[in-house]
Amino acid sequence: MEMDAVRPPTWLRWVAVAVVAGGIFFASVLDPPSSGVPSLGPLGTFGMDKWLHALAYAALAGTLASALAPGRSPTVVAALAGLLAVGYGVGIEFVQAPLAARSFSVADMVADAVGAGMAVLGWRAFVGFVGRSQSKRRSESET
């Protein structure tokens, strides 16, 4: 089966980007929860907030990569999606700086970049794998 047959239309991919970006913005300007969120994340390493940042920006980078993909090189798409997601994260930190219940945090930007980077690397690897599989099937069917 060709990937184009199951790929959502471009407009729907951009709606997904808007929903994820809007969710991040909404969660970023609200007063942070005072309880109920554990202080440490999985494996007792970084704070749970850093894990949530990484997850949110991985989602943003993934949806951006999907929306940007048509007609572009996968490597260019991965780079653009990563840069746009990280840029959005930096912008959100500047939005949070004047808010009383929020603060500007370089550590949050690093977590955003790690999440976005992991997502675009995974997306790029997946696209490469699918592309190789489709090329192999085409060449087998031609012989």
A tleap script that builds the chain and sets N, CA, C and O, in Angstrom:
source leaprc.protein.ff14SB
mol = sequence {
  NMET GLU MET ASP ALA VAL ARG PRO PRO THR
  TRP LEU ARG TRP VAL ALA VAL ALA VAL VAL
  ALA GLY GLY ILE PHE PHE ALA SER VAL LEU
  ASP PRO PRO SER SER GLY VAL PRO SER LEU
  GLY PRO LEU GLY THR PHE GLY MET ASP LYS
  TRP LEU HIE ALA LEU ALA TYR ALA ALA LEU
  ALA GLY THR LEU ALA SER ALA LEU ALA PRO
  GLY ARG SER PRO THR VAL VAL ALA ALA LEU
  ALA GLY LEU LEU ALA VAL GLY TYR GLY VAL
  GLY ILE GLU PHE VAL GLN ALA PRO LEU ALA
  ALA ARG SER PHE SER VAL ALA ASP MET VAL
  ALA ASP ALA VAL GLY ALA GLY MET ALA VAL
  LEU GLY TRP ARG ALA PHE VAL GLY PHE VAL
  GLY ARG SER GLN SER LYS ARG ARG SER GLU
  SER GLU CTHR
}
set mol.1.N position { 0.849 -1.174 0.000 }
set mol.1.CA position { 0.000 0.000 0.000 }
set mol.1.C position { 0.896 1.238 0.000 }
set mol.1.O position { 1.853 1.318 0.770 }
set mol.2.N position { 0.591 2.174 -0.842 }
set mol.2.CA position { 1.319 3.433 -0.908 }
set mol.2.C position { 0.909 4.312 0.274 }
set mol.2.O position { -0.250 4.317 0.688 }
set mol.3.N position { 1.878 5.051 0.809 }
set mol.3.CA position { 1.595 5.947 1.933 }
set mol.3.C position { 0.608 7.041 1.547 }
set mol.3.O position { -0.170 7.492 2.388 }
set mol.4.N position { 0.628 7.476 0.286 }
set mol.4.CA position { -0.291 8.539 -0.141 }
set mol.4.C position { -1.756 8.136 0.034 }
set mol.4.O position { -2.626 8.990 0.207 }
set mol.5.N position { -2.017 6.843 -0.013 }
set mol.5.CA position { -3.395 6.370 0.098 }
set mol.5.C position { -3.957 6.553 1.507 }
set mol.5.O position { -5.172 6.657 1.677 }
set mol.6.N position { -3.093 6.592 2.512 }
set mol.6.CA position { -3.555 6.709 3.897 }
set mol.6.C position { -3.176 8.044 4.529 }
set mol.6.O position { -3.491 8.281 5.695 }
set mol.7.N position { -2.518 8.904 3.795 }
set mol.7.CA position { -2.079 10.194 4.317 }
set mol.7.C position { -3.246 11.178 4.367 }
set mol.7.O position { -3.969 11.324 3.381 }
set mol.8.N position { -3.442 11.860 5.509 }
set mol.8.CA position { -4.537 12.837 5.589 }
set mol.8.C position { -4.262 14.035 4.678 }
set mol.8.O position { -3.108 14.309 4.350 }
set mol.9.N position { -5.305 14.744 4.273 }
set mol.9.CA position { -5.101 15.916 3.414 }
set mol.9.C position { -4.284 16.992 4.138 }
set mol.9.O position { -4.258 17.053 5.367 }
set mol.10.N position { -3.626 17.827 3.355 }
set mol.10.CA position { -2.745 18.849 3.907 }
set mol.10.C position { -3.471 19.776 4.870 }
set mol.10.O position { -2.925 20.123 5.917 }
set mol.11.N position { -4.695 20.185 4.536 }
set mol.11.CA position { -5.417 21.109 5.416 }
set mol.11.C position { -5.638 20.502 6.794 }
set mol.11.O position { -5.582 21.205 7.803 }
set mol.12.N position { -5.889 19.188 6.839 }
set mol.12.CA position { -6.133 18.526 8.112 }
set mol.12.C position { -4.845 18.441 8.929 }
set mol.12.O position { -4.878 18.519 10.157 }
set mol.13.N position { -3.720 18.283 8.250 }
set mol.13.CA position { -2.436 18.262 8.951 }
set mol.13.C position { -2.150 19.611 9.594 }
set mol.13.O position { -1.625 19.673 10.706 }
set mol.14.N position { -2.498 20.705 8.890 }
set mol.14.CA position { -2.282 22.038 9.463 }
set mol.14.C position { -3.254 22.314 10.601 }
set mol.14.O position { -2.914 23.042 11.534 }
set mol.15.N position { -4.444 21.752 10.545 }
set mol.15.CA position { -5.371 21.867 11.678 }
set mol.15.C position { -4.756 21.185 12.900 }
set mol.15.O position { -4.842 21.709 14.010 }
set mol.16.N position { -4.142 20.031 12.702 }
set mol.16.CA position { -3.487 19.325 13.814 }
set mol.16.C position { -2.364 20.175 14.412 }
set mol.16.O position { -2.206 20.224 15.631 }
set mol.17.N position { -1.584 20.844 13.556 }
set mol.17.CA position { -0.529 21.737 14.053 }
set mol.17.C position { -1.143 22.840 14.903 }
set mol.17.O position { -0.652 23.138 15.992 }
set mol.18.N position { -2.218 23.445 14.407 }
set mol.18.CA position { -2.864 24.532 15.142 }
set mol.18.C position { -3.411 24.058 16.488 }
set mol.18.O position { -3.313 24.775 17.484 }
set mol.19.N position { -3.981 22.867 16.525 }
set mol.19.CA position { -4.531 22.328 17.774 }
set mol.19.C position { -3.414 22.090 18.788 }
set mol.19.O position { -3.542 22.456 19.956 }
set mol.20.N position { -2.324 21.479 18.339 }
set mol.20.CA position { -1.206 21.209 19.248 }
set mol.20.C position { -0.583 22.522 19.722 }
set mol.20.O position { -0.348 22.696 20.917 }
set mol.21.N position { -0.313 23.443 18.801 }
set mol.21.CA position { 0.279 24.730 19.176 }
set mol.21.C position { -0.649 25.509 20.101 }
set mol.21.O position { -0.190 26.136 21.056 }
set mol.22.N position { -1.950 25.474 19.826 }
set mol.22.CA position { -2.907 26.148 20.694 }
set mol.22.C position { -2.959 25.532 22.079 }
set mol.22.O position { -3.048 26.244 23.079 }
set mol.23.N position { -2.903 24.218 22.136 }
set mol.23.CA position { -2.886 23.532 23.434 }
set mol.23.C position { -1.652 23.890 24.244 }
set mol.23.O position { -1.735 24.107 25.453 }
set mol.24.N position { -0.514 23.952 23.578 }
set mol.24.CA position { 0.720 24.340 24.265 }
set mol.24.C position { 0.608 25.776 24.775 }
set mol.24.O position { 0.971 26.066 25.915 }
set mol.25.N position { 0.106 26.664 23.932 }
set mol.25.CA position { -0.025 28.062 24.347 }
set mol.25.C position { -0.968 28.181 25.541 }
set mol.25.O position { -0.659 28.856 26.523 }
set mol.26.N position { -2.105 27.525 25.446 }
set mol.26.CA position { -3.105 27.580 26.519 }
set mol.26.C position { -2.504 27.066 27.828 }
set mol.26.O position { -2.656 27.700 28.872 }
set mol.27.N position { -1.824 25.920 27.773 }
set mol.27.CA position { -1.225 25.343 28.979 }
set mol.27.C position { -0.078 26.200 29.503 }
set mol.27.O position { 0.231 26.169 30.694 }
set mol.28.N position { 0.542 26.954 28.625 }
set mol.28.CA position { 1.700 27.759 29.022 }
set mol.28.C position { 1.333 29.079 29.685 }
set mol.28.O position { 2.144 29.638 30.424 }
set mol.29.N position { 0.144 29.582 29.442 }
set mol.29.CA position { -0.218 30.868 30.034 }
set mol.29.C position { -1.159 30.728 31.236 }
set mol.29.O position { -1.375 31.692 31.970 }
set mol.30.N position { -1.707 29.549 31.433 }
set mol.30.CA position { -2.533 29.310 32.618 }
set mol.30.C position { -1.661 29.246 33.863 }
set mol.30.O position { -0.458 28.998 33.779 }
set mol.31.N position { -2.277 29.472 35.015 }
set mol.31.CA position { -1.540 29.271 36.258 }
set mol.31.C position { -1.155 27.798 36.347 }
set mol.31.O position { -1.988 26.927 36.098 }
set mol.32.N position { 0.092 27.511 36.698 }
set mol.32.CA position { 0.508 26.107 36.784 }
set mol.32.C position { -0.208 25.401 37.924 }
set mol.32.O position { -0.547 26.024 38.930 }
set mol.33.N position { -0.439 24.098 37.768 }
set mol.33.CA position { -1.106 23.354 38.844 }
set mol.33.C position { -0.217 23.324 40.091 }
set mol.33.O position { 0.996 23.142 39.993 }
set mol.34.N position { -0.826 23.501 41.246 }
set mol.34.CA position { -0.043 23.534 42.483 }
set mol.34.C position { 0.125 22.147 43.094 }
set mol.34.O position { 1.030 21.926 43.899 }
set mol.35.N position { -0.732 21.225 42.720 }
set mol.35.CA position { -0.607 19.882 43.273 }
set mol.35.C position { -1.094 18.873 42.242 }
set mol.35.O position { -1.729 19.227 41.249 }
set mol.36.N position { -0.784 17.623 42.500 }
set mol.36.CA position { -1.235 16.571 41.611 }
set mol.36.C position { -0.221 16.203 40.547 }
set mol.36.O position { -0.342 15.144 39.931 }
set mol.37.N position { 0.779 17.046 40.309 }
set mol.37.CA position { 1.822 16.734 39.342 }
set mol.37.C position { 3.062 16.338 40.131 }
set mol.37.O position { 3.558 17.129 40.934 }
set mol.38.N position { 3.567 15.131 39.918 }
set mol.38.CA position { 4.749 14.714 40.675 }
set mol.38.C position { 5.939 15.621 40.359 }
set mol.38.O position { 6.059 16.143 39.251 }
set mol.39.N position { 6.813 15.799 41.346 }
set mol.39.CA position { 7.961 16.681 41.139 }
set mol.39.C position { 8.999 16.044 40.229 }
set mol.39.O position { 9.657 16.748 39.463 }
set mol.40.N position { 9.161 14.734 40.297 }
set mol.40.CA position { 10.121 14.041 39.439 }
set mol.40.C position { 9.406 13.233 38.376 }
set mol.40.O position { 8.324 12.691 38.604 }
set mol.41.N position { 10.025 13.162 37.221 }
set mol.41.CA position { 9.457 12.418 36.117 }
set mol.41.C position { 9.854 10.955 36.161 }
set mol.41.O position { 10.361 10.473 37.174 }
set mol.42.N position { 9.622 10.242 35.053 }
set mol.42.CA position { 9.979 8.826 34.981 }
set mol.42.C position { 11.451 8.598 35.316 }
set mol.42.O position { 12.303 9.427 34.996 }
set mol.43.N position { 11.734 7.505 35.941 }
set mol.43.CA position { 13.075 7.088 36.335 }
set mol.43.C position { 13.684 7.990 37.408 }
set mol.43.O position { 14.868 7.862 37.721 }
set mol.44.N position { 12.891 8.898 37.974 }
set mol.44.CA position { 13.372 9.773 39.030 }
set mol.44.C position { 14.449 10.746 38.585 }
set mol.44.O position { 15.253 11.212 39.393 }
set mol.45.N position { 14.460 11.049 37.292 }
set mol.45.CA position { 15.504 11.929 36.769 }
set mol.45.C position { 15.035 13.375 36.783 }
set mol.45.O position { 14.925 13.975 37.853 }
set mol.46.N position { 14.766 13.929 35.653 }
set mol.46.CA position { 14.390 15.335 35.542 }
set mol.46.C position { 12.998 15.561 36.108 }
set mol.46.O position { 12.225 14.624 36.304 }
set mol.47.N position { 12.699 16.829 36.366 }
set mol.47.CA position { 11.382 17.185 36.859 }
set mol.47.C position { 10.302 16.820 35.857 }
set mol.47.O position { 10.533 16.809 34.648 }
set mol.48.N position { 9.137 16.526 36.370 }
set mol.48.CA position { 8.019 16.130 35.509 }
set mol.48.C position { 7.696 17.226 34.494 }
set mol.48.O position { 7.288 16.931 33.371 }
set mol.49.N position { 7.876 18.487 34.886 }
set mol.49.CA position { 7.583 19.566 33.951 }
set mol.49.C position { 8.487 19.495 32.721 }
set mol.49.O position { 8.051 19.838 31.622 }
set mol.50.N position { 9.725 19.062 32.883 }
set mol.50.CA position { 10.637 18.951 31.724 }
set mol.50.C position { 10.181 17.816 30.799 }
set mol.50.O position { 10.259 17.942 29.577 }
set mol.51.N position { 9.714 16.727 31.371 }
set mol.51.CA position { 9.181 15.626 30.567 }
set mol.51.C position { 7.950 16.086 29.785 }
set mol.51.O position { 7.782 15.739 28.616 }
set mol.52.N position { 7.092 16.871 30.443 }
set mol.52.CA position { 5.893 17.374 29.770 }
set mol.52.C position { 6.262 18.350 28.646 }
set mol.52.O position { 5.639 18.345 27.584 }
set mol.53.N position { 7.266 19.175 28.886 }
set mol.53.CA position { 7.745 20.069 27.825 }
set mol.53.C position { 8.238 19.250 26.628 }
set mol.53.O position { 7.867 19.518 25.485 }
set mol.54.N position { 9.071 18.259 26.906 }
set mol.54.CA position { 9.624 17.435 25.821 }
set mol.54.C position { 8.510 16.745 25.044 }
set mol.54.O position { 8.545 16.702 23.814 }
set mol.55.N position { 7.539 16.215 25.740 }
set mol.55.CA position { 6.423 15.527 25.087 }
set mol.55.C position { 5.599 16.489 24.237 }
set mol.55.O position { 5.240 16.167 23.105 }
set mol.56.N position { 5.300 17.666 24.778 }
set mol.56.CA position { 4.494 18.644 24.036 }
set mol.56.C position { 5.209 19.102 22.763 }
set mol.56.O position { 4.587 19.212 21.706 }
set mol.57.N position { 6.495 19.364 22.861 }
set mol.57.CA position { 7.216 19.860 21.693 }
set mol.57.C position { 7.571 18.741 20.719 }
set mol.57.O position { 7.814 19.000 19.540 }
set mol.58.N position { 7.601 17.519 21.194 }
set mol.58.CA position { 7.713 16.382 20.272 }
set mol.58.C position { 6.436 16.287 19.446 }
set mol.58.O position { 6.488 16.049 18.239 }
set mol.59.N position { 5.299 16.471 20.090 }
set mol.59.CA position { 4.018 16.452 19.365 }
set mol.59.C position { 3.954 17.587 18.352 }
set mol.59.O position { 3.495 17.392 17.227 }
set mol.60.N position { 4.413 18.773 18.747 }
set mol.60.CA position { 4.394 19.903 17.828 }
set mol.60.C position { 5.319 19.654 16.640 }
set mol.60.O position { 4.932 19.893 15.496 }
set mol.61.N position { 6.515 19.182 16.895 }
set mol.61.CA position { 7.459 18.917 15.802 }
set mol.61.C position { 6.945 17.804 14.881 }
set mol.61.O position { 7.119 17.875 13.664 }
set mol.62.N position { 6.322 16.794 15.454 }
set mol.62.CA position { 5.767 15.709 14.641 }
set mol.62.C position { 4.639 16.169 13.740 }
set mol.62.O position { 4.582 15.795 12.569 }
set mol.63.N position { 3.738 16.981 14.283 }
set mol.63.CA position { 2.646 17.473 13.445 }
set mol.63.C position { 3.162 18.455 12.400 }
set mol.63.O position { 2.664 18.482 11.275 }
set mol.64.N position { 4.159 19.264 12.765 }
set mol.64.CA position { 4.763 20.169 11.784 }
set mol.64.C position { 5.428 19.385 10.656 }
set mol.64.O position { 5.293 19.741 9.485 }
set mol.65.N position { 6.141 18.326 11.004 }
set mol.65.CA position { 6.804 17.519 9.976 }
set mol.65.C position { 5.778 16.920 9.016 }
set mol.65.O position { 5.990 16.901 7.803 }
set mol.66.N position { 4.684 16.438 9.559 }
set mol.66.CA position { 3.642 15.869 8.711 }
set mol.66.C position { 3.033 16.924 7.794 }
set mol.66.O position { 2.771 16.658 6.621 }
set mol.67.N position { 2.809 18.119 8.329 }
set mol.67.CA position { 2.198 19.188 7.534 }
set mol.67.C position { 3.148 19.739 6.481 }
set mol.67.O position { 2.713 20.123 5.396 }
set mol.68.N position { 4.433 19.781 6.787 }
set mol.68.CA position { 5.418 20.346 5.864 }
set mol.68.C position { 5.892 19.352 4.801 }
set mol.68.O position { 6.510 19.753 3.814 }
set mol.69.N position { 5.612 18.077 4.991 }
set mol.69.CA position { 6.197 17.022 4.164 }
set mol.69.C position { 5.897 17.070 2.669 }
set mol.69.O position { 6.812 16.852 1.876 }
set mol.70.N position { 4.663 17.343 2.242 }
set mol.70.CA position { 4.382 17.232 0.808 }
set mol.70.C position { 5.295 18.115 -0.054 }
set mol.70.O position { 5.382 19.328 0.133 }
set mol.71.N position { 5.962 17.465 -0.994 }
set mol.71.CA position { 6.788 18.175 -1.960 }
set mol.71.C position { 8.152 18.609 -1.455 }
set mol.71.O position { 8.854 19.343 -2.150 }
set mol.72.N position { 8.544 18.177 -0.268 }
set mol.72.CA position { 9.840 18.582 0.276 }
set mol.72.C position { 10.696 17.374 0.618 }
set mol.72.O position { 10.189 16.279 0.862 }
set mol.73.N position { 11.980 17.592 0.630 }
set mol.73.CA position { 12.928 16.562 1.050 }
set mol.73.C position { 12.706 16.236 2.527 }
set mol.73.O position { 12.509 17.147 3.331 }
set mol.74.N position { 12.734 14.955 2.898 }
set mol.74.CA position { 12.536 14.602 4.306 }
set mol.74.C position { 13.548 15.262 5.246 }
set mol.74.O position { 13.208 15.608 6.377 }
set mol.75.N position { 14.769 15.436 4.790 }
set mol.75.CA position { 15.773 16.075 5.634 }
set mol.75.C position { 15.436 17.545 5.857 }
set mol.75.O position { 15.575 18.052 6.970 }
set mol.76.N position { 14.996 18.229 4.809 }
set mol.76.CA position { 14.596 19.632 4.926 }
set mol.76.C position { 13.377 19.748 5.837 }
set mol.76.O position { 13.304 20.652 6.669 }
set mol.77.N position { 12.430 18.840 5.679 }
set mol.77.CA position { 11.227 18.844 6.522 }
set mol.77.C position { 11.609 18.666 7.992 }
set mol.77.O position { 11.108 19.387 8.855 }
set mol.78.N position { 12.487 17.716 8.275 }
set mol.78.CA position { 12.893 17.478 9.662 }
set mol.78.C position { 13.556 18.718 10.249 }
set mol.78.O position { 13.274 19.093 11.387 }
set mol.79.N position { 14.432 19.354 9.482 }
set mol.79.CA position { 15.120 20.552 9.971 }
set mol.79.C position { 14.128 21.693 10.200 }
set mol.79.O position { 14.175 22.354 11.237 }
set mol.80.N position { 13.237 21.926 9.245 }
set mol.80.CA position { 12.243 22.989 9.392 }
set mol.80.C position { 11.324 22.746 10.585 }
set mol.80.O position { 11.072 23.651 11.380 }
set mol.81.N position { 10.832 21.531 10.702 }
set mol.81.CA position { 9.918 21.207 11.798 }
set mol.81.C position { 10.604 21.397 13.147 }
set mol.81.O position { 10.018 21.959 14.072 }
set mol.82.N position { 11.836 20.932 13.256 }
set mol.82.CA position { 12.576 21.103 14.505 }
set mol.82.C position { 12.806 22.563 14.834 }
set mol.82.O position { 12.591 22.988 15.970 }
set mol.83.N position { 13.243 23.340 13.845 }
set mol.83.CA position { 13.499 24.766 14.080 }
set mol.83.C position { 12.229 25.528 14.436 }
set mol.83.O position { 12.239 26.362 15.341 }
set mol.84.N position { 11.142 25.247 13.734 }
set mol.84.CA position { 9.882 25.924 14.033 }
set mol.84.C position { 9.368 25.580 15.430 }
set mol.84.O position { 8.889 26.454 16.152 }
set mol.85.N position { 9.469 24.311 15.807 }
set mol.85.CA position { 9.002 23.902 17.138 }
set mol.85.C position { 9.846 24.553 18.229 }
set mol.85.O position { 9.305 25.052 19.216 }
set mol.86.N position { 11.155 24.552 18.059 }
set mol.86.CA position { 12.032 25.175 19.057 }
set mol.86.C position { 11.790 26.683 19.101 }
set mol.86.O position { 11.750 27.275 20.179 }
set mol.87.N position { 11.631 27.301 17.943 }
set mol.87.CA position { 11.335 28.733 17.902 }
set mol.87.C position { 10.041 29.061 18.628 }
set mol.87.O position { 9.955 30.074 19.323 }
set mol.88.N position { 9.044 28.219 18.471 }
set mol.88.CA position { 7.777 28.417 19.175 }
set mol.88.C position { 7.996 28.312 20.688 }
set mol.88.O position { 7.448 29.099 21.460 }
set mol.89.N position { 8.798 27.339 21.095 }
set mol.89.CA position { 9.096 27.172 22.524 }
set mol.89.C position { 9.812 28.377 23.106 }
set mol.89.O position { 9.505 28.805 24.219 }
set mol.90.N position { 10.760 28.925 22.366 }
set mol.90.CA position { 11.464 30.126 22.824 }
set mol.90.C position { 10.481 31.295 22.928 }
set mol.90.O position { 10.506 32.055 23.897 }
set mol.91.N position { 9.624 31.427 21.929 }
set mol.91.CA position { 8.615 32.485 21.958 }
set mol.91.C position { 7.690 32.363 23.151 }
set mol.91.O position { 7.352 33.364 23.782 }
set mol.92.N position { 7.278 31.152 23.465 }
set mol.92.CA position { 6.392 30.926 24.614 }
set mol.92.C position { 7.083 31.348 25.904 }
set mol.92.O position { 6.444 31.911 26.793 }
set mol.93.N position { 8.381 31.082 26.014 }
set mol.93.CA position { 9.101 31.494 27.219 }
set mol.93.C position { 9.085 33.011 27.378 }
set mol.93.O position { 8.974 33.514 28.496 }
set mol.94.N position { 9.195 33.740 26.277 }
set mol.94.CA position { 9.132 35.199 26.354 }
set mol.94.C position { 7.720 35.670 26.713 }
set mol.94.O position { 7.557 36.684 27.392 }
set mol.95.N position { 6.711 34.941 26.263 }
set mol.95.CA position { 5.331 35.268 26.641 }
set mol.95.C position { 5.147 35.049 28.140 }
set mol.95.O position { 4.454 35.823 28.801 }
set mol.96.N position { 5.764 33.999 28.679 }
set mol.96.CA position { 5.616 33.677 30.096 }
set mol.96.C position { 6.374 34.635 31.009 }
set mol.96.O position { 5.997 34.800 32.170 }
set mol.97.N position { 7.429 35.265 30.512 }
set mol.97.CA position { 8.300 36.097 31.364 }
set mol.97.C position { 7.538 37.138 32.180 }
set mol.97.O position { 7.806 37.263 33.375 }
set mol.98.N position { 6.603 37.893 31.601 }
set mol.98.CA position { 5.917 38.904 32.417 }
set mol.98.C position { 4.739 38.366 33.231 }
set mol.98.O position { 4.157 39.112 34.019 }
set mol.99.N position { 4.380 37.118 33.067 }
set mol.99.CA position { 3.228 36.570 33.794 }
set mol.99.C position { 3.608 36.256 35.239 }
set mol.99.O position { 4.657 35.666 35.498 }
set mol.100.N position { 2.759 36.649 36.166 }
set mol.100.CA position { 3.062 36.480 37.591 }
set mol.100.C position { 3.251 35.013 37.988 }
set mol.100.O position { 4.152 34.692 38.762 }
set mol.101.N position { 2.420 34.141 37.471 }
set mol.101.CA position { 2.470 32.735 37.880 }
set mol.101.C position { 3.452 31.909 37.040 }
set mol.101.O position { 3.612 30.713 37.284 }
set mol.102.N position { 4.097 32.519 36.077 }
set mol.102.CA position { 5.023 31.819 35.185 }
set mol.102.C position { 6.380 32.494 35.222 }
set mol.102.O position { 6.531 33.577 35.788 }
set mol.103.N position { 7.362 31.852 34.617 }
set mol.103.CA position { 8.695 32.455 34.570 }
set mol.103.C position { 9.409 32.024 33.294 }
set mol.103.O position { 9.073 31.009 32.683 }
set mol.104.N position { 10.387 32.806 32.916 }
set mol.104.CA position { 11.242 32.519 31.770 }
set mol.104.C position { 12.237 31.456 32.211 }
set mol.104.O position { 12.855 31.586 33.267 }
set mol.105.N position { 12.398 30.393 31.403 }
set mol.105.CA position { 13.285 29.301 31.805 }
set mol.105.C position { 14.059 28.747 30.613 }
set mol.105.O position { 13.478 28.244 29.651 }
set mol.106.N position { 15.380 28.854 30.699 }
set mol.106.CA position { 16.237 28.273 29.671 }
set mol.106.C position { 16.141 26.746 29.727 }
set mol.106.O position { 16.207 26.082 28.692 }
set mol.107.N position { 15.986 26.192 30.926 }
set mol.107.CA position { 15.855 24.733 31.065 }
set mol.107.C position { 14.614 24.227 30.331 }
set mol.107.O position { 14.642 23.146 29.743 }
set mol.108.N position { 13.530 24.996 30.362 }
set mol.108.CA position { 12.332 24.611 29.614 }
set mol.108.C position { 12.609 24.624 28.110 }
set mol.108.O position { 12.141 23.750 27.381 }
set mol.109.N position { 13.374 25.619 27.651 }
set mol.109.CA position { 13.716 25.677 26.223 }
set mol.109.C position { 14.569 24.485 25.817 }
set mol.109.O position { 14.416 23.956 24.716 }
set mol.110.N position { 15.463 24.060 26.698 }
set mol.110.CA position { 16.286 22.885 26.405 }
set mol.110.C position { 15.393 21.641 26.314 }
set mol.110.O position { 15.560 20.820 25.412 }
set mol.111.N position { 14.457 21.506 27.240 }
set mol.111.CA position { 13.525 20.366 27.205 }
set mol.111.C position { 12.687 20.397 25.930 }
set mol.111.O position { 12.430 19.354 25.328 }
set mol.112.N position { 12.258 21.597 25.516 }
set mol.112.CA position { 11.504 21.733 24.266 }
set mol.112.C position { 12.343 21.257 23.089 }
set mol.112.O position { 11.862 20.519 22.229 }
set mol.113.N position { 13.597 21.683 23.060 }
set mol.113.CA position { 14.498 21.322 21.958 }
set mol.113.C position { 14.788 19.826 21.935 }
set mol.113.O position { 14.864 19.224 20.863 }
set mol.114.N position { 14.949 19.231 23.098 }
set mol.114.CA position { 15.191 17.783 23.166 }
set mol.114.C position { 13.976 17.030 22.635 }
set mol.114.O position { 14.124 16.106 21.835 }
set mol.115.N position { 12.790 17.410 23.067 }
set mol.115.CA position { 11.577 16.743 22.584 }
set mol.115.C position { 11.396 16.914 21.090 }
set mol.115.O position { 11.104 15.948 20.385 }
set mol.116.N position { 11.567 18.142 20.594 }
set mol.116.CA position { 11.421 18.394 19.162 }
set mol.116.C position { 12.480 17.628 18.372 }
set mol.116.O position { 12.187 17.046 17.328 }
set mol.117.N position { 13.703 17.634 18.875 }
set mol.117.CA position { 14.788 16.918 18.183 }
set mol.117.C position { 14.541 15.421 18.104 }
set mol.117.O position { 14.749 14.804 17.059 }
set mol.118.N position { 14.099 14.841 19.207 }
set mol.118.CA position { 13.805 13.401 19.201 }
set mol.118.C position { 12.684 13.076 18.208 }
set mol.118.O position { 12.742 12.074 17.494 }
set mol.119.N position { 11.681 13.927 18.177 }
set mol.119.CA position { 10.553 13.691 17.275 }
set mol.119.C position { 10.984 13.761 15.815 }
set mol.119.O position { 10.625 12.887 15.025 }
set mol.120.N position { 11.748 14.787 15.442 }
set mol.120.CA position { 12.118 14.902 14.029 }
set mol.120.C position { 13.121 13.837 13.622 }
set mol.120.O position { 13.108 13.390 12.475 }
set mol.121.N position { 13.990 13.420 14.535 }
set mol.121.CA position { 14.899 12.309 14.215 }
set mol.121.C position { 14.105 11.019 14.012 }
set mol.121.O position { 14.371 10.261 13.079 }
set mol.122.N position { 13.139 10.776 14.881 }
set mol.122.CA position { 12.283 9.595 14.720 }
set mol.122.C position { 11.453 9.665 13.452 }
set mol.122.O position { 11.311 8.667 12.746 }
set mol.123.N position { 10.902 10.838 13.156 }
set mol.123.CA position { 10.109 11.015 11.931 }
set mol.123.C position { 10.977 10.778 10.704 }
set mol.123.O position { 10.556 10.106 9.762 }
set mol.124.N position { 12.195 11.332 10.714 }
set mol.124.CA position { 13.094 11.182 9.564 }
set mol.124.C position { 13.473 9.709 9.364 }
set mol.124.O position { 13.510 9.231 8.231 }
set mol.125.N position { 13.750 9.004 10.434 }
set mol.125.CA position { 14.080 7.583 10.342 }
set mol.125.C position { 12.896 6.785 9.809 }
set mol.125.O position { 13.071 5.902 8.969 }
set mol.126.N position { 11.706 7.084 10.286 }
set mol.126.CA position { 10.507 6.386 9.829 }
set mol.126.C position { 10.262 6.621 8.341 }
set mol.126.O position { 9.982 5.680 7.598 }
set mol.127.N position { 10.368 7.877 7.908 }
set mol.127.CA position { 10.156 8.201 6.494 }
set mol.127.C position { 11.194 7.491 5.623 }
set mol.127.O position { 10.868 6.986 4.549 }
set mol.128.N position { 12.433 7.455 6.088 }
set mol.128.CA position { 13.468 6.743 5.342 }
set mol.128.C position { 13.177 5.254 5.239 }
set mol.128.O position { 13.368 4.653 4.182 }
set mol.129.N position { 12.719 4.661 6.325 }
set mol.129.CA position { 12.385 3.242 6.326 }
set mol.129.C position { 11.227 2.944 5.379 }
set mol.129.O position { 11.283 1.991 4.601 }
set mol.130.N position { 10.185 3.757 5.447 }
set mol.130.CA position { 9.023 3.561 4.574 }
set mol.130.C position { 9.426 3.750 3.117 }
set mol.130.O position { 9.005 2.979 2.255 }
set mol.131.N position { 10.230 4.756 2.837 }
set mol.131.CA position { 10.686 5.003 1.469 }
set mol.131.C position { 11.487 3.840 0.915 }
set mol.131.O position { 11.301 3.441 -0.234 }
set mol.132.N position { 12.379 3.297 1.733 }
set mol.132.CA position { 13.175 2.133 1.278 }
set mol.132.C position { 12.283 0.921 1.050 }
set mol.132.O position { 12.471 0.183 0.084 }
set mol.133.N position { 11.305 0.713 1.943 }
set mol.133.CA position { 10.394 -0.427 1.795 }
set mol.133.C position { 9.570 -0.303 0.515 }
set mol.133.O position { 9.378 -1.288 -0.198 }
set mol.134.N position { 9.081 0.906 0.222 }
set mol.134.CA position { 8.281 1.106 -0.986 }
set mol.134.C position { 9.133 0.935 -2.238 }
set mol.134.O position { 8.672 0.357 -3.222 }
set mol.135.N position { 10.373 1.429 -2.215 }
set mol.135.CA position { 11.265 1.269 -3.368 }
set mol.135.C position { 11.567 -0.199 -3.615 }
set mol.135.O position { 11.602 -0.650 -4.760 }
set mol.136.N position { 11.782 -0.934 -2.548 }
set mol.136.CA position { 12.075 -2.371 -2.670 }
set mol.136.C position { 10.873 -3.106 -3.273 }
set mol.136.O position { 11.033 -3.948 -4.157 }
set mol.137.N position { 9.674 -2.783 -2.790 }
set mol.137.CA position { 8.476 -3.444 -3.327 }
set mol.137.C position { 8.258 -3.113 -4.794 }
set mol.137.O position { 7.882 -3.982 -5.580 }
set mol.138.N position { 8.493 -1.850 -5.168 }
set mol.138.CA position { 8.352 -1.464 -6.571 }
set mol.138.C position { 9.329 -2.212 -7.457 }
set mol.138.O position { 8.958 -2.697 -8.526 }
set mol.139.N position { 10.578 -2.306 -7.018 }
set mol.139.CA position { 11.575 -2.976 -7.840 }
set mol.139.C position { 11.303 -4.473 -7.949 }
set mol.139.O position { 11.590 -5.085 -8.977 }
set mol.140.N position { 10.751 -5.060 -6.891 }
set mol.140.CA position { 10.398 -6.484 -6.942 }
set mol.140.C position { 9.225 -6.729 -7.875 }
set mol.140.O position { 9.187 -7.750 -8.563 }
set mol.141.N position { 8.269 -5.812 -7.910 }
set mol.141.CA position { 7.097 -6.000 -8.755 }
set mol.141.C position { 7.423 -5.754 -10.236 }
set mol.141.O position { 6.719 -6.255 -11.113 }
set mol.142.N position { 8.473 -4.994 -10.514 }
set mol.142.CA position { 8.861 -4.727 -11.900 }
set mol.142.C position { 9.635 -5.896 -12.506 }
set mol.142.O position { 9.733 -5.997 -13.729 }
set mol.143.N position { 10.182 -6.773 -11.678 }
set mol.143.CA position { 10.965 -7.899 -12.218 }
set mol.143.C position { 10.142 -9.121 -12.445 }
set mol.143.O position { 10.663 -10.141 -12.895 }
savepdb mol mol.pdb
quit
